Amino acid sequence: VKIRGHRIELGEIEAALLTHPHVERAVATKIDRRLAAVVVSDGDLGDLPDRLTERLPPYMIPDRIVPVRDLPLTPNGKIDRTVVRGILAGHEQRDEPFEPPLPGVESAVAAIWAELLELPAVGRDQSFFTLGGDSLLATRLITRLREGGVSGGRLTNLFDHPELAAFAATLTPGREEGERAALRADPEHRHEPFPPTDVQRAYWLGRTDDFALGGVGCHFYTEYDLEDLDLPRLEAAWNRLIERHAMLRAVFLPDGTQRVLPETPRFAIAVTEAGEDADEALAGLRADMSHQLIDATRWPLFDVRAVRYGAGRTRLGVSFDNIILDALSTMTLLRELDTLYHDPAAELPPAGPSFRDYVLTVKPGPRALRRAQEYWSERVAELPPAPQLPLAEEPERVGRPRFTRRQARVPAERWQAVKDAARAHDLTPSTVLATTFAEALGAWSARRDMTINLTLFDRREVHPDIDTVLGDFTSLLLVAYEPGRTWLDSARRLQRRVVRDLEHSDVSALWVMRELARRTGTADAAMPVVFTSTLGMDATPSGALFAEPFWGVSQTPQVWLDHQVVEVDGDLLVNWDAVEDLFPPGVLDGMFAAFAGMLERLSTDDWAAAVPCLTPSEQLVSRAGANDTATSPPGGTLHSRFFDRARRDPSRIAIRPGLSYGELSDRALRVAGSLAEQGVRPGDAVAVCLPKGADQVAAVLGILAAGALYVPIGADQPELRRERMLRRAGVRLTLTDLPSGPPLEAPVEVDPEASAYVIFTSGSTGEPKGVEISHQAAVNTVMDVNRRFGVTAEDRVLAVSALDFDLSVWDVFGLLSAGGSLVMIGEDERRDAARWAALVAEHGVTVWNTVPALLDMLLTADRGTLGSLRLAMVSGDWVPLDLSARLSRAAPDCELIALGGATEASIWSNYCPVPAKVPPEWVSVPYGRPLANQCFRVVDAAGRDCPDWVAGELWIGGAGVAKGYRGDPETTAAKFTGGWYRTGDMGRYWPDGTLEFLGRLDH
């Protein structure tokens, strides 16, 4: 019977099986942290499958039942583990004949595979990874091949050709020339100081406050909640292990070297009797130990304390400074501690060689080191940055970091399904988890590609007992994650990259980061996101003492987020330890939930599909509410309301000084008549190249009255650029003065969907692009702004903006639609802020509408003349945080409104009132909210909605979106997608639905 990964007792299986009459004997064994029971029967199994389905709970129903007769048993009556492992691997049920390896290299490789994977035999067509291989075993395989006289072994070859025969074909008999790492013992000097490893040195330096997020040790803290714990017995076991393992007696010297003390005092576990204040005592234990900085210069570099509470319960707090112990060492220590606690007389395996001897003698040879340095010197230029996650605080301002833990447990059956799928795709489980982690990070990162710090536990096999040695053998590998089209493609790309990099891991990641800092000229090239996997290590203690931690957390200097995974009784345990204060609220929770959800989907979903949007659903709901701006469209054309007003109230002043609505209407209709005489028809494009003034406004109104669309061309444009613009817009006629002829009786009727104007923008490339806007799109913006900010016939605007800048569209049509008036400035006054201030006072200007810099100029030039202003609208650039306060002092009744958007979305698409005293958390004035019938998305490179706080590209949708770029279908297709305009700007959402502008994607 094969049952995958359930935390149930072997005896339960045996008892259930023995209730069947045909079962004479049942024996069971635990393999690979999975539960496997094998039925031994001399008779026909009969209805055993049905009976087991009836009697066993769902989680114990077997995958399949295999009759096994005459199996060799171990002396204690259990089935041989290698035989069971073969059953688990499926060797007993192959549809095709088992093809044994060929003599020679294939047989040599097969023998090593079988030993590493603990299988009875391996066939020619079987995959190393399908049989359970991983990166750690793959590395050991290559080492064994070289030691066994087979050359050409490369990790990349194994991952590219994982089947036995295919991989063996890449090898040749004969010993490969190389530099073997050899351990040389030096027991006479075992208590003398020795240098730290690169990682130990980083931990040592990180304990100081000289670095951002420093001032902490690499500290691992766990609490265990135990019943009837014999503390003197546990203390005795600790002291025996201190005598057994040299690094449990290690300290660091002030110069950063380390040494093993020849003798240490007896270690004592501090005990607190909680009495009636159990909660307070337990909280005190956690407060004192969870983030403690153990003095590395004083023994011991670990701490154990106990709180006795309740009826015979003990909360045990265990701290390790990982400057002396890596993850495998900690697992070994806890396993041995458990063994000695339950059996003080137990014989433990040999303690292995000295960590000091390993550090001093096991080093890469000169040629290997040179090759690795050459490889990474080239790779440095290609490495993407660390994950660009949203931060609430800059790391250097956090002070001493405090880490919090998020934890998830994937049940064994679901985790086994993921591992089975991984093996079917020749992927290691660690690759699957790293890809899932990177995709979760990528959803919250400003860019999906990134570099992650991968923790390696690469003890070189220089001694048979090397795995029992305690010490910090940790090294780091910088891994570039570059997402592919699908999840499976991304995982395969990551695995290939890791394998290539692992072949050059003789250079540490810290050397690479120093090289990166040197190349970029930065003092700090940290890669602060870490992926730590202990898969492939036996993390389960031999007993139950440390099997189920109650609570835990770890800290590492200069690290933002450490992702840790371990298998426990077949389950997958995932921990994220992160500096909480670094991130805005909800970011870590959202990322972790996305990771867990993706991992759950991998047990059932198609891996060849694209990664879905990972933004939390509640954020999408909030965003939908913020974008719910639908109102009845205003209808009509840009100019229709002006001509209606001119008919009803012709004497009203339209342009100051001295031009009425009736007079302006007459001029415009004469322009329209002249254009019609010259053959201009509805839909034609007519360019306006006139100096600023009333004639310019009359020309625009006349072009629209003729049913044409206007194309403003600045008089200061270079001749070649002007020609390109005219050609691209398909201009039929250019007005360089104001024509006059018999007036049309009334404007030509045009469809609101017809084009109203084409305004050219330079864009980031400098190539002019003619944005073609319809009447209804522009009217939607103009009328919403008028309604929203109460623009009436009593308002007057100083028309500062040039006609070829789209702010002029509102100046002209916003005020004239409302019955207000424009105060014109001459062409020679466009840069004279003192003259603007005088005109504001002279004409009682109430509305200001420019880029922020021009309002800043006005305020600088003001001499107490701006009191008439009631509304100032600024857009087109960053808004200084002090602008509103300055405006309030100059014009106490004036409200400042920041607007944003794009010419391609009809002037503006969003607005944000700016108070005189801006909120302290603002680093810039945000975009705010969308205007009526308009909406926004913030998307990543794959077109998926970004989570809150995450920078992405701003897309604008709704009624204001342009028709496209006139005469440029290719650029139109690239920038206008499914009703959305891709702005090329960066922004992000706040949790309340507010949009924040962050600048250009290409800058």
SULPECOR-V636481 format. One record per helix or strand. SS is the DSSP state (2 for helix, 1 for strand). FROM is the first residue (numbers start at 1). TO is the last residue. If there is no record, write none. Layout:
# SULPECOR-V636481
ss = {SS/SS}
from = {FROM/FROM}
to = {TO/TO}
This chain:
# SULPECOR-V636481
ss = {1/2/1/1/2/2/1/1/1/1/2/1/2/1/1/2/1/2/1/2/1/2/1/2/1/2/2/1/1/1/2/1/1/2/2/2/1/1/2/1/2/2/1/1/2/1/2/2/1/1/1/1/2/2/2/2/1/1/2/1/2/1/2/1/1/1/2/1/2/1/2/2/1/2/1/2/1/2/1/1/1/1/1/1/2/1/1/1}
from = {2/10/25/34/48/58/64/68/73/79/81/100/105/123/127/135/150/155/163/164/172/187/194/198/219/231/246/250/258/270/278/302/313/327/355/366/386/389/395/403/412/429/445/450/466/474/487/509/529/551/561/571/580/587/617/640/653/659/661/685/694/709/719/731/755/769/775/796/807/821/827/833/847/852/871/883/895/903/910/928/934/945/952/964/969/976/980/995}
to = {2/18/31/40/55/60/64/68/73/79/89/100/117/123/127/147/151/160/163/168/173/189/194/206/227/244/249/252/260/273/289/309/321/342/361/382/386/389/397/410/424/443/445/457/468/481/502/520/533/555/568/579/582/602/626/648/656/660/677/688/705/712/729/735/761/774/788/799/818/824/829/843/850/861/874/890/900/905/914/930/939/945/958/965/975/977/989/1000}
